[in-house]
């Protein structure tokens, strides 16, 4: 483990692969001989509802997430990332992307989708390290945006696992027929640098 990260939170909506990503991270911890526990909280995942998963790293950490308790946040959808603000602290690291999935209130035009750029600026003022992935390469399948973000996260100073460890975790957890595309998306994320 590169840095002392005790709590990771993955947030998004149903269908974005939160459990898939969590399994890769948990396997990376196992490979690194780090005790790991996971607490998955599924909202209306079948309907595109809120889905989060907490990961506790270390002997005395659980996957349950409390306020100001998250060291590293991976946000797969901007609004769901914003909902996680109470769990962050000044030394938190965050990576999130601009893949917007509008809730019913926005689709019915009773509410506006929050300004994502302003939110990114706010996080940069409040937290230690923030990477906002504004655009995703067109040749990446949307079901692999999670792995692309994971690849980019390995370039961050506080991400707890090396790229090599994550690649081993992908090899161990992803089915043969999907492994090559997953590895390709991960490596593309490694090559992505936000401006």
C-alpha positions as CSV (number, residue, x, y, z in Angstrom):
1,X,0.0,0.0,0.0
2,X,1.5,3.3,-1.1
3,X,-0.2,5.6,1.5
4,X,-2.2,5.3,4.7
5,X,-5.7,5.1,3.3
6,X,-8.2,3.5,5.6
7,X,-11.6,4.2,3.9
8,X,-12.5,4.2,0.2
9,X,-16.0,5.0,-1.0
10,X,-17.3,4.2,-4.5
11,X,-20.4,6.1,-5.5
12,X,-22.7,6.1,-8.5
13,X,-26.0,4.8,-9.8
14,X,-27.2,1.3,-10.5
15,X,-25.7,-0.1,-13.6
16,X,-22.3,1.7,-13.4
17,X,-20.4,-1.2,-12.0
18,X,-20.0,-0.2,-8.4
19,X,-19.9,-3.8,-7.2
20,X,-17.6,-4.7,-10.1
21,X,-15.1,-2.0,-9.2
22,X,-15.4,-2.8,-5.5
23,X,-14.4,-6.4,-6.1
24,X,-11.3,-5.3,-8.0
25,X,-10.3,-3.0,-5.1
26,X,-10.9,-5.7,-2.5
27,X,-8.8,-8.2,-4.5
28,X,-6.0,-5.6,-4.7
29,X,-6.1,-5.4,-0.9
30,X,-5.9,-9.2,-0.7
31,X,-3.0,-9.3,-3.1
32,X,-1.3,-6.6,-0.9
33,X,-1.8,-8.6,2.3
34,X,-4.0,-5.8,3.7
35,X,-7.1,-6.9,5.7
36,X,-10.2,-5.6,3.9
37,X,-13.9,-5.4,4.5
38,X,-16.6,-4.2,2.2
39,X,-20.0,-2.8,3.0
40,X,-22.2,-2.5,0.0
41,X,-25.3,-0.3,0.2
42,X,-27.6,-0.8,-2.8
43,X,-30.2,1.8,-3.4
44,X,-32.6,1.3,-6.3
45,X,-29.8,-0.2,-8.3
46,X,-32.2,-1.9,-10.8
47,X,-33.7,1.5,-11.6
48,X,-30.6,3.6,-11.8
49,X,-30.9,4.6,-8.1
50,X,-28.1,5.5,-5.7
51,X,-25.5,2.8,-5.1
52,X,-22.5,3.2,-2.9
53,X,-19.9,0.8,-1.5
54,X,-17.5,1.4,1.4
55,X,-14.2,-0.4,1.6
56,X,-12.2,-0.5,4.9
57,X,-8.5,-1.2,4.7
58,X,-6.5,-2.4,7.7
59,X,-7.1,-4.7,10.6
60,X,-9.4,-2.5,12.6
61,X,-11.4,-0.9,9.7
62,X,-14.8,-1.9,8.5
63,X,-16.5,-1.0,5.2
64,X,-19.1,1.1,7.0
65,X,-18.7,4.8,6.2
66,X,-19.3,7.7,8.7
67,X,-19.2,11.4,8.4
68,X,-15.8,12.9,7.6
69,X,-14.5,9.3,7.4
70,X,-13.6,8.8,3.7
71,X,-10.0,9.0,2.6
72,X,-10.5,8.3,-1.1
73,X,-13.7,8.8,-3.1
74,X,-14.3,7.4,-6.6
75,X,-17.4,9.1,-8.0
76,X,-18.8,7.5,-11.2
77,X,-21.6,10.2,-11.5
78,X,-21.2,13.9,-10.5
79,X,-24.5,14.3,-8.6
80,X,-23.8,11.1,-6.6
81,X,-20.3,12.4,-5.9
82,X,-21.8,15.6,-4.6
83,X,-24.1,13.6,-2.2
84,X,-20.9,12.2,-0.6
85,X,-19.6,15.6,0.7
86,X,-20.6,14.8,4.3
87,X,-18.2,11.8,4.2
88,X,-15.1,13.8,3.1
89,X,-12.5,15.6,5.1
90,X,-9.7,18.1,4.3
91,X,-7.2,15.3,3.5
92,X,-9.6,13.3,1.3
93,X,-8.6,12.5,-2.3
94,X,-11.4,12.5,-4.9
95,X,-11.6,11.3,-8.5
96,X,-14.9,11.7,-10.4
97,X,-16.1,12.0,-13.9
98,X,-18.6,14.1,-15.8
99,X,-20.8,11.2,-16.9
100,X,-24.2,12.7,-16.0
101,X,-27.2,10.5,-15.4
102,X,-30.1,12.9,-14.7
103,X,-32.5,12.0,-11.9
104,X,-36.3,12.1,-12.5
105,X,-36.5,15.7,-11.1
106,X,-34.2,16.9,-13.8
107,X,-35.8,14.9,-16.6
108,X,-39.2,16.2,-15.6
109,X,-37.8,19.8,-15.5
110,X,-38.7,20.4,-11.9
111,X,-35.0,20.8,-11.0
112,X,-31.8,21.7,-12.7
113,X,-28.7,19.5,-12.7
114,X,-26.0,21.2,-10.5
115,X,-23.1,23.0,-12.2
116,X,-20.4,20.3,-12.3
117,X,-17.5,22.7,-12.9
118,X,-18.4,24.8,-9.9
119,X,-18.6,21.6,-7.8
120,X,-15.2,20.5,-9.0
121,X,-13.8,23.9,-8.0
122,X,-15.4,23.7,-4.6
123,X,-13.9,20.3,-3.9
124,X,-10.4,21.6,-4.9
125,X,-10.8,24.3,-2.3
126,X,-11.9,21.9,0.4
127,X,-9.9,18.7,-0.1
128,X,-6.3,17.6,-0.6
129,X,-6.4,16.1,-4.1
130,X,-9.1,16.3,-6.7
131,X,-9.1,14.9,-10.2
132,X,-12.2,15.8,-12.4
133,X,-12.3,13.7,-15.6
134,X,-14.3,16.1,-17.8
135,X,-14.4,14.0,-20.9
136,X,-14.0,10.3,-21.5
137,X,-12.5,8.9,-24.7
138,X,-15.2,8.0,-27.2
139,X,-13.7,4.5,-27.8
140,X,-14.4,3.4,-24.1
141,X,-17.5,1.4,-23.5
142,X,-19.7,3.2,-20.9
143,X,-19.8,0.0,-18.7
144,X,-16.0,0.4,-18.4
145,X,-15.9,4.1,-17.3
146,X,-15.4,2.8,-13.8
147,X,-12.2,1.0,-14.7
148,X,-11.0,4.0,-16.7
149,X,-11.4,6.1,-13.6
150,X,-9.6,3.4,-11.6
151,X,-6.7,3.6,-14.1
152,X,-6.5,7.4,-13.7
153,X,-6.7,7.0,-9.9
154,X,-3.5,5.0,-9.8
155,X,-1.7,8.2,-10.9
156,X,-2.9,10.1,-7.8
157,X,-0.5,10.6,-4.9
158,X,-2.9,9.1,-2.3
159,X,-4.3,6.1,-4.2
160,X,-3.4,3.1,-2.0
161,X,-2.5,0.5,-4.7
162,X,0.0,0.4,-7.5
163,X,-1.1,0.0,-11.1
164,X,0.7,-3.4,-11.1
165,X,-1.5,-4.6,-8.1
166,X,-4.7,-3.4,-9.8
167,X,-3.7,-5.3,-13.0
168,X,-3.2,-8.5,-11.0
169,X,-6.6,-7.9,-9.3
170,X,-8.2,-7.5,-12.7
171,X,-6.6,-10.7,-13.9
172,X,-7.9,-12.5,-10.8
173,X,-11.5,-11.2,-10.8
174,X,-12.6,-10.4,-14.3
175,X,-14.0,-13.2,-16.5
176,X,-11.8,-14.3,-19.5
177,X,-14.1,-12.9,-22.2
178,X,-14.2,-9.4,-20.6
179,X,-10.6,-9.2,-19.3
180,X,-8.9,-7.8,-22.4
181,X,-11.4,-4.9,-22.7
182,X,-11.2,-4.2,-19.0
183,X,-7.4,-4.1,-19.0
184,X,-7.5,-1.8,-22.1
185,X,-9.8,0.7,-20.3
186,X,-7.6,0.6,-17.2
187,X,-4.5,1.3,-19.2
188,X,-6.3,4.1,-21.1
189,X,-7.1,5.6,-17.8
190,X,-3.5,5.4,-16.8
191,X,-2.6,7.4,-19.8
192,X,-5.2,10.1,-19.2
193,X,-4.1,13.3,-17.6
194,X,-6.6,16.0,-16.7
195,X,-5.8,19.5,-17.7
